[in-house]
Structure formats: C-alpha cells, structure tokens
Amino acid sequence: MPESDSLREGLGTIVDLGKDAAYCDIAERFVDVAGGYLADAQSQIKMSPVKWGRVSLKSSSFLR
C-alpha cells in the first residue's frame, strides 16, 4: 500500500479501527473480515449429490 495518510485513514475508518490505525492493523482486520465471510458462506452451501453415470455432450441435451 502506498504511504498515503488519506488512504490509511479511509481504510481504518472502513474497518472500524479509526483514522490512526496502522497499515498492519488494517490488513489484519481485512483478513479477519474475509475469513468470517468465507466461514459464513461455507456454512450455508448445500451441495447436491453427485449423479454418477454417462453424460451426453450433444448441445441438444443441455438444459436451457
């Protein structure tokens, strides 16, 4: 990240750390937020059972 006070202050505000947050703290917060988002997304995914067998590669058999 560039050494920009305006950018650092903006990012710190976005992640609720305040204007005086250091880049390292901001980066850690982004990692935490992304990890939480991924954990939530993974807990809500329901996989369909796999149907084993032959498949057709003809375009007329594709679902539309």
N, C-alpha and C positions, 0 to 999 in steps of 0.2 A: 504494500500500500504506500502511496506517496506520503511524504511528511507534510500533510496539509492539516492545519488545525481545524479548518472548517469541515473537512471530510470526517476527521476523527470525532469532532463534536456532534455532527449529524448522526454518525453510526452509533455513537454512545447513547444518544437520545432514543434512537430507534429501538435499541435492545434494553432500554430502561436502566442504563448504567450512569447516565448523566453526562454532562459536557466534558468533565475532567477525566473520563475513563481512558486508560492506556490502550494502545492497539492490541496488546496481548490479551487483556481482559475482554475486549470487544470480540476478538477472534474466538476465545473460549466460549463466550455466550452464544455466538452463532453456531458453533459446533454443538452445544447443548440443545439449542432450539431445533436444529436439524435432526439431531438424534431423537428427540422427543417426537418430532413429526413423523419420522420413519417408524418408530415403535408404534405410534397410534395407527399409522397406515397398515402396518403388517398385522396388527391385531384385528383389523376389520376386513381383511382379504379372505374371501372364501373361495377355495379352489374347486373347480369342477372335477369330478372323477375322470380319469383317463379312459377313453374308449379305445381298446386295442383292436386292431384288425386292418384290413386292406382299405385304402382310400383311393378315390379316383382323382386324377389330375386334369380331367376334362373340364373346361370352363363351364359347360352346361350343368355340371353337378355342384357348382359353388352356390352357397347361399347368397341371395341378393337382398 
